[in-house]
Amino acid sequence: MSAERLSIIVPVLNEEAGIAPALQALAPLRWRGAEVIVVDGGSSDRTASLARPLADRLIVAPRGRAAQMNAGAAAAQGDVLLFLHADTQLPADADRLILDGLAQTGRGSTPAWGRFDVAITGHHPLFPLIAALMNLRSRATGIATGDQAIFVDKTAFAGVGGFPDIALMEDIVLSRRLKQLSRPLCLTAQALTSGRRWEKHGVVRTILTMWRLRLAFFCGAHPDKLAARYGYAPRQR
């Protein structure tokens, strides 16, 4: 494994039900030297108190996934940053795959960033197809989503200005910025992400909503307006 250190940044907001097992799953990576930083966006439940003993650091930042992840990146001590949703589980050897992968030089260039393939947990028959299409689209476009556990060299992350402070689509904008440095390292090992949001709102309905939002964003719609349409109220700046 590379001698570089991995910092895992987990943005959270009212994740009381699942934060403890999510962080416990990261314990083997911590034992091998990875740093885990939980960034709370002002939870009104017990998220912070449950997370504190299971992380290296717990910090509080203004609500919003992009702002929280940027705050975690600023506090990180590692050489490589991994941004992990609280409902996503990494492969058991994620640290080795990331650090060794980023250290390799292929076709004359070293990748500055990357992501995992994704699999969606749940029983809906469309979940395998959704995940397969997400992975295929990501390979074709060089764009990663947060569900795929984006990782990036810390210097490269700072060089592109980090995540844009927008309410939605921050992962797409970051991917566009990082693509100017290198194509992503697309690891075939799977990050397992929860299908709860699809199941909560209806799988087909959620797919159609995300397609509409993505199309509107590509056509120039402001992320705050899209967030309102998605049911998320951006914080007041």
Secondary structure, DSSP 8 states (H G I E B T S, - for coil): --S--EEEEEEESS-TTTHHHHHHTTHHHHHTT-EEEEEES--SSSHHHHHGGGSSEEEE--SSHHHHHHHHHHH--SSEEEE--TTEE--TTHHHHHHHHHH--BTTB--SEEEEEEEEESS-TTHHHHHHHHHHHHHHH----GGG--EEEHHHHHHTTSS-S-SS-HHHHHHHHHHTT---EEEEEEEEEE-HHHHHH-HHHHHHHHHHHHHHHHTT--HHHHHHHHT------
